[in-house]
Amino acid sequence: MKTNFLIFSIFFLVVSCNSSIIDLHDKNSNEILSLLIDEFGKPTVPSRELYNLKPFSKIQKDSILNQNEKITLFPIQKEIHQKFSKKEKLGEEFNKLVDNLSNLKETRKIDLSKIEISRPYQLSIIDTLAIKNDRRYIEKNFDKLINFSQISFNEHYTKAVLTVGVNMGPMNGYSSLVFLEKINDVWQIKNVDTYSIS
C-alpha cells in the first residue's frame, strides 16, 4: 500500500512539474508574441527628408503609427532550418539560444485569445489555403502578415531569441532575428538583426 502511494505521489509530482513548465513556456511565449505584434505591426512612417520635405511633426507621426492596421498571423510558430552567425556583442548566452533555434522541432499553434496588444490592430489568423490560391491575397486583404518561429528560451525564462517574418505582398517583406530580455518581469527587445529583405 505504501509503495503504491509513493509511486502515485512521484507520478503526480512529475506530471505537475511538467504542467508548470508548459504553463511557464506558454505564458512567456504569449507575452513575447504580443510585444512583437505591437512592434512589427506598426505602420511605416515614410521618410520625407529623401524628397527635401519637412519631417513629419510628432502629432503627424503619432497619427500614422496609430492607424487601425489589419494584421494577420500565420497560425503556427514554425521550426527553423537556417543557421545564423554569432552575434559577439550580445554575449555567449544569446549565441547559445540562437544555436538552439534549429533544434526546436515542435510547432506551436498561436492562440489569438492569449494575445494582448496595446495598438488598435484588427488581428486574425491567415487562411493558408487562400495564400496558395492567390499570391496577392495578403496585399488585397491585410496590411501585414506576421509569422514567428518557435522561441528559444534560456533556463530561467529571462532571455529569448526567435525569428519574425513580415510580409506585405509578393516580393515585399523581410525576416529578422529578434533578441529579447525580461527586465523587471517585462519582456523587452534588445536587438533586431534583419537577415532577409525581398
N, C-alpha and C positions, 0 to 999 in steps of 0.2 A: 504493500500500500504506500509506504514511504517512498519507494523507488518510483512508482507511478506519479506521485505528487511532484517529486523532484524533476522528473522528465517533463511533465506538463509545465512546471514553473520555468524551466530553461527554454522550452519551446515558446512559451508566451513572451518571455523576455527578448528572445531573438526576433520574433515577429514584431513586437512593439518597437524595438530599436530600428528595424528596417523601415517600419512605417514612419518613424520620426525623421529618418534620413530622407525618405521620399518627400515628406511634407516640407522639410527644410529646403530641399532642392527645388521643388515646385514654387515655394514662396519666393525664393531669391530669383528664380528664372522669370516669374511673372513681374517682379519689380523691375528687373533689367529690361525686359521687353517693353514694359510701359514707358520707361525712361527713353528708350531708343526710338519708339514710335513717336513720342513727343518731339525728339530731336531730329530724326531723319525725315519725318513727315512735313516739317516746316517748308512753306513756300520759299523759293529762292528770290532774294532781293536783287533785281538787276543792277548792274554797275553802270551808273550814269556818267562816271568820270571818263570812261572809254570814248564817249561821244562829246567830251568837253562840256557836259551839262552839270549844273549844280547838284551836289549829292542830295539824296532824299533826307528830309528832316526826320527827327525821331518819331514824330506823330505819323508821318507817311510810312516809315519802316514798320512801326507797330501795326498799322492798318494792313499792310501787306502780310506780315507774319501771322496775323490773327484771322486770316481768311478761313472760311469753312471748307477745308480740303476734304476730298473724298479719297480716303486711304483704304487700300485693300491689302490683306496679308495672305501670304502663301500658307496653307493650312498646317504644315508641319515644319519643325525645325530639322533641317536636313543634316546628314553626315557630310564631312568634308574629306575630300581625297587629295587635296593640294597640300604641299609642304611649303612653309614660309621660312624666310631667313630670320636670323636672330636680330632682336632689337636691343643692342647692348645698353643703350641709355635707360631702358626700362627695368633692367635688372634680371637676375637669374630666375626668380620665381615666375615672372611673367613669361620668360622664354620657355620654361617647363610647361606652362599652360598652353602656349602656342604649339609646342611639340605634341601635346596630348590631344589637341583638336582632332587630328586624323585617326586617333584611337577610339573616339566616341562613335560606336556603331549603331546605337539605338536612335530611332527618331522619336520626336515628342510632338504630340498634337497640340496646337495652340487653342486655348480656351478663351474666347472673347470676353466671357463673363468675369474672368480673373484679371483682365487688363484695365488699369486705371490711368487714364491720360488726363492732362490738365488743359490741353488745347482743344479748340472746337472742331475736331475732326469727325467725319462720318466714317466709322470703321466697319469693315466687313471682311469676310473670308472669300478669296477669289474662287471662281468656278474654273477649276483646272481644265476641264473639257473645253470650255469656251475659248481659253487661250490657244489650245491646239487647233481649234477650228477657224479661228480668226486672229491673224497675227497683229491686228490693230485693236484688239479687244480692250487692252488696257487703256490706251490713249483715248478711245471712244467713250469709256465709261468711268474712268478714275483719273485722279491727279497723279497717284503713285501706287505702285505695287512694291511692298517691302517683304523681303524674305530673310530668315535668320537661320544660322547653323545651330547645332547643339552648342551648349555653353560649357567651356572648360573652367571649372572652379578649383580653387585651392582647398585644402582640407578644412579650413575654418570658415569658408564662405566669406572671405574678405577681399579676394581678388578674383577676377574672371576675364576670360577672353572669348570672343565669338566673331563670326563674320556677319555682316549685314549687306544685303544687296538691295539696291533701289532701282526700279525700272519705271520709266515714264512713257515707253513706247519702243518700237523697233529701233535698234541702234541708238538708244537714248537712256543710258543708265550707268551705274558704277557699283563696285563692290569694295567694301572696306573691312579691314581687320580692326576690331574695337577692343580697347583695354579699359577695364573698369576697376574701381576700388571702392570698398564700402567704408565710409568715414562717418563716425557718429551715427551709425545704423542707417545711413543713406547711401545708395549707390551713386557714384559719380564717374563720369567719363574722364579717364586720364590721358588717353591718346587715341587718335584715329589715323590709321595708315591706309589710304586708298590705293589699292593694288591693281584695279582694273577699271577702265573707262571705255564705254562704247558710244 
